[in-house]
Amino acid sequence: MSALSGSGQPAPAGAVVKVRLSGTLRGCAEAARRLHAVLYVISVSEPYAEAGTSRLVRVYIRARLDLHPAPPPAAAAGGPQ
């Protein structure tokens, strides 16, 4: 049992999780696109610039742990929604 598994039981299908991506705009867009294959993505935020002069951004994703993820929307191919 890992430290994150809690009771050792899987989370119920439909449970909502929040994911924070941090990286380059291109990297975050690609990661968000790939998450559609394993999670039912509810929403993807606009990218938020990291503090200072960094070129990194943050993107926030809300997703459900459904057994059959929905196909990614056409907008996800061009970057975070």
C-alpha positions as CSV (number, residue, x, y, z in Angstrom):
1,M,0.0,0.0,0.0
2,S,1.4,3.4,-1.0
3,A,1.3,6.5,1.2
4,L,-1.4,7.9,-1.1
5,S,-3.7,4.9,-1.2
6,G,-5.4,5.6,2.1
7,S,-7.5,2.6,3.0
8,G,-6.1,0.6,0.2
9,Q,-9.4,0.8,-1.7
10,P,-9.6,2.5,-5.1
11,A,-11.5,5.8,-5.3
12,P,-15.0,5.4,-6.6
13,A,-15.7,6.0,-10.3
14,G,-16.8,9.5,-10.7
15,A,-14.7,10.9,-7.8
16,V,-13.4,14.4,-8.7
17,V,-9.7,15.2,-8.5
18,K,-7.8,18.4,-9.1
19,V,-4.4,18.4,-11.0
20,R,-2.0,21.2,-11.2
21,L,0.5,21.3,-14.1
22,S,3.5,23.5,-14.0
23,G,6.0,23.9,-16.9
24,T,6.3,25.5,-20.3
25,L,3.2,26.4,-22.2
26,R,3.9,23.7,-24.8
27,G,4.6,21.1,-22.1
28,C,1.4,21.9,-20.1
29,A,-0.7,21.8,-23.3
30,E,0.7,18.3,-24.2
31,A,0.2,17.0,-20.6
32,A,-3.4,18.2,-20.6
33,R,-4.0,16.6,-23.9
34,R,-2.6,13.3,-22.7
35,L,-4.6,13.3,-19.5
36,H,-7.8,13.0,-21.6
37,A,-6.7,9.4,-22.3
38,V,-6.8,8.3,-18.7
39,L,-9.2,10.7,-16.9
40,Y,-12.6,12.2,-17.7
41,V,-11.4,15.9,-17.9
42,I,-14.1,18.3,-16.7
43,S,-12.2,21.5,-17.2
44,V,-8.8,22.9,-18.1
45,S,-7.9,26.5,-17.0
46,E,-6.2,29.1,-19.0
47,P,-2.4,29.2,-18.4
48,Y,-1.3,31.4,-15.5
49,A,2.2,32.9,-15.7
50,E,4.6,31.9,-12.8
51,A,5.9,34.7,-10.7
52,G,8.8,36.9,-11.8
53,T,10.3,36.6,-15.3
54,S,9.9,32.9,-15.5
55,R,8.7,31.4,-18.8
56,L,6.8,28.8,-16.9
57,V,3.0,28.6,-16.5
58,R,0.5,26.8,-14.3
59,V,-2.6,25.0,-15.6
60,Y,-5.3,23.6,-13.4
61,I,-7.4,20.6,-14.4
62,R,-10.5,19.2,-12.8
63,A,-11.2,15.6,-13.7
64,R,-13.4,12.6,-12.7
65,L,-12.1,9.1,-12.2
66,D,-14.5,7.5,-14.6
67,L,-13.7,4.2,-16.1
68,H,-14.2,5.4,-19.7
69,P,-12.6,8.9,-20.3
70,A,-14.3,11.1,-22.9
71,P,-12.4,11.9,-26.0
72,P,-10.5,15.2,-25.8
73,P,-12.3,18.2,-27.3
74,A,-11.0,19.7,-30.5
75,A,-9.8,22.8,-28.6
76,A,-7.4,20.7,-26.5
77,A,-5.3,19.9,-29.5
78,G,-4.2,23.6,-29.7
79,G,-3.4,24.1,-26.1
80,P,-5.1,24.3,-22.7
81,Q,-8.8,25.4,-22.8
